[in-house]
Amino acid sequence: MKEVVVLVGAGSIGQACARRVSAGKHVVLGDLKLEATKATGKIFEDAGFSVSTITVDISNRESILKLVEHAQQLGAVKNLICAAGVSPSQAPVEKILQVDLYGTAVLLEEFGKIISEGGSGVVISSQSGHRLGALTEEQNFQLATTPTEELLNLPFLKAITDTLKAYQYSKRCNVLRVAGQATSWGKRGATINSISPGIIITPLAADELKGSRGEGYRKMLKASPAGRAGTPDEVGDLAEFLMSSRGRFISGADFLIDGGTTASYWYGDLQYLKATH
């Protein structure tokens, strides 16, 4: 029985995070698309990792519970990396909220019940959550603590009609759920944090930069403080720190890794973007 790392979402960022903390452990790869999961599994196996794959629909609690059961059969779950989600251009409002908001909340809840002593988790959120204006204290509390099965019934979520807003609220909720779960994870001797990346060069992002909206993205990146996009490895390095022995005093926190784009969005050269958001 090995220690287990659970990666939900088989994309480039999740892979980068998992590779840094999985040596000598068993990696459970879960994704909605079986082909993507198997392809990622082969990459990990070819690199010397012990791997198993499973199809997971995080918008469905029963599917998540099957993932938890599968992971526990292999050993003590030491790390959870949640990198699954859909973007505003990939799905309607209802699906974004079911996957990115509700699904992430259920993952945090269920793995928080079984995470092992000394364990840790990271949720990959997004800079997009930081582009949402300030919510009320009551709304923050509701997003952080409302029982998961009641989350999607919150009136201000039910009123969302725009996919970008659905995504922004989902990512803000990810950060708040992490804060809300830090206490229960802490009682098990574990930490949980979120990472909010900006534009990171993945296959999907590379396509976007070459697509119809590519010119706008390139202009934004050039005008950002860093002057470039990020890489999955940079996110992986941050995740490694948070899940290592050096990050044991960090829990319930969110970390922007966007080359200063959010700061510039609110206060610098990228303020022009507010008109489109």
PyMOL commands that set and color helices and strands:
alter all, ss='L'
color gray80, all
select helices_A, chain A and resi 12-21+34-46+61-74+93-112+127-131+137-145+148-153+155-158+163-187+203-210+214-223+232-243+245-247+261-267+271-276
alter helices_A, ss='H'
color red, helices_A
select strands_A, chain A and resi 4-8+26-31+50-55+77-82+120-124+191-197+254-257
alter strands_A, ss='S'
color yellow, strands_A
deselect
rebuild
show_as cartoon
